[in-house]
Amino acid sequence: MDILIQDLQKIIEALETLSGNPATAGEQIDEWLDQLFQQKIDLVGTAPNPASQPYKDAALAMKQAAAKAERAAKEPALLAEASRAVAEAITKLAKLLDSVIPTH
């Protein structure tokens, strides 16, 4: 799970960089940051099984999104590609969290 949190943190940092740039700042990035911060909090309180498919899917999506978001932070023209990856990562992480957090 440590690698999952590390990639999540990389995405957050890249999005914060993009959010601070007037050319790339926007509501969508701010919404993603809010979601990612909440997911990070939720993830810390769980113990997902790294062998489970939701974990594997989330880990792969987070790794890809982290790489694309970091590239976009350096090269804002790549924001559209990073946006798709970040949205996918948020969705996959939500599915993982749904599989390990009991609903009330």
Secondary structure as GFF3:
##gff-version 3
##sequence-region A 1 104
A	DSSP	alpha_helix	2	20	.	.	.	ID=ss1
A	DSSP	alpha_helix	27	44	.	.	.	ID=ss2
A	DSSP	alpha_helix	53	74	.	.	.	ID=ss3
A	DSSP	three_ten_helix	76	78	.	.	.	ID=ss4
A	DSSP	alpha_helix	79	100	.	.	.	ID=ss5
###
